[in-house]
Structures are given as C-alpha cells and as structure tokens.
Amino acid sequence: MLKLAKCGYHSTHPDGLLIDRPNGSGRYVFVLFKSHAHVTVNGRTVTVSPDTWMMFRPDTPYRYRSADRSFVNDWLHFDGADVSELLSDLDLPLDEPVPAVHSGSLSRLVMELQRSTWLGGPLQERIIDSDLRGLLLKLGNLRRLRPGSERMARYFAQLSELRSRIYSTPQQRYTIDELAAEVNLSRSHFQHVYKELFGCPVSLDLIGSRLEFAKYLLENDTQSIGSVSLMCGYENDTHFMRQFKKFTGKTPSQYRKSCTGTQALPR
C-alpha cells in the first residue's frame, strides 16, 4: 500500500522559498513547479521552468530555491512497499526535471490527495493509496504523450511563462483578450491552445491564482477581508466573498478560522 506522509496543493510563497535536504527526505518526493526554480541534485544545478515536475528518491541529496521573488508549487511526500517497483514499471524519471504536459490535471490530483487527508474516514488509507497510484499512472501516461501537433508544441514554453506570471502576480487584473494578444493569438484560439496544453481553461487559472493567494493571506496574515480582497485584485469585497465561497465552500472568515492553529509543512 502506498502511504502519503504530507502534501501541499498550490503552495504559495510571495517572498520565495528555499528547501535544502543534504541527506534526502527519507521518502519519495514529487514536486510540480509552477514558478522558475534553481534545483541542485547530487551537486549539479539546473534551472527549471514553470510546468515542470521532478520525483526525488528518498536518499537523493537535493536543494531547490525560487528563481523569482514569488514561488508556487504542488508537492507530496510518500512511500510504500512497492513504490520502487511501480516507478520502475512506469519508467518514470527520477531526480531529473520533466516537462509537465497537462499540468492542470496533475494539480487537481494533488488537490484531491490533500482533500483526502483532511476528510479522514475508515477508508482513508485505501482512498489515498488509490489516488497516489492514479497520480503515478497519470504521470506515466502523460509522459508518453506529446502536444497534439508541432504547432501546439511551439506554444508550450511561451504559454508556460505566461501561466507562471498569472500565478506569480494574482493581484493583476488580466483579461483573456490581453493575454491572447501577448502571444499573437485570437481569443478563441488562445483559449483552445491553453486548455489543450494545461488541461484547464485560462479563466479557471485566473480565478485560481487569486483564490490561492487569498488563502495564503488568510492563513498567514491578519489583514481585513477587504484588504485581502484588494491585494488579490478584486474590485469589491462582495465579488471576492461570493467567488471564494463558490470555489472553496467557505467564506473567507470561515476559512481563516479553520486555519487557526495550523502550521505550514516543509516541502
């Protein structure tokens, strides 16, 4: 059975992040980078772009730090008796960066794993085992896929940079027309290519970047709800509160109360 030690979905660090494990983590670690980062593995440093993932072995010395001021990632630590065999069967690369095709779908799987840890219940361990296997199977499957055409592939780097900016600057009020113009695409074609590459509509990423930053502020700051709304790029509190509750199931105040006493986990 696969076991999840800890995980984080869309972990946001406005002032950057440094993780240093000179002796490894003791477990397998999966990281989906949503921002630029400098990663050192066994003494060799590479710079990874947004929408890149890495899987670290339990005993691999590694270190990564944000290349920009703001840093966002998904991550999880896991182990289990048959992990090595499963990773080998899937031919998943270890300790090296891999471009994340359909990264939005991978993020959703991490989000579901995080929810499973919160929900508990008598079947929790079996659900987490199933979800973890699903994530690894999806990584193996997506690695064998490529963007549907060379035309799609040529947009990947440019749109990954744009997506990273969306998540790094949630306070900005981007419009889809403005983003499409940046990459010289029509609005409809831009939306099609974006969803094809990342597995989710650009409109959801625009909302998600704001809400995840709002969560970070609510968890770590004492700013008023109105101030949080402004810092996340909303024009008024009412819109912010309605959208927050629609996507999280809680009002901002309820979310803040639910986080009282919790502590951030190391990545």
Secondary structure, DSSP 8 states (H G I E B T S, - for coil): -EEEEEEEEEEEETT--EEEETT--SSEEEEEESS-EEEEETTEEEEE-SSEEEEE-TT--EEEEESSSSEEEEEEEEEETTHHHHHHHHT---SS-EE-TTHHHHHHHHHHHHHHHHH--TTHHHHHHHHHHHHHHHHHHHHT---SSHHHHHHHHHHHHHHHHHHH-TTS---HHHHHHHTT--HHHHHHHHHHHHSS-HHHHHHHHHHHHHHHHHHH----HHHHHHHTT-S-HHHHHHHHHHHHSS-HHHHHHHTTT------
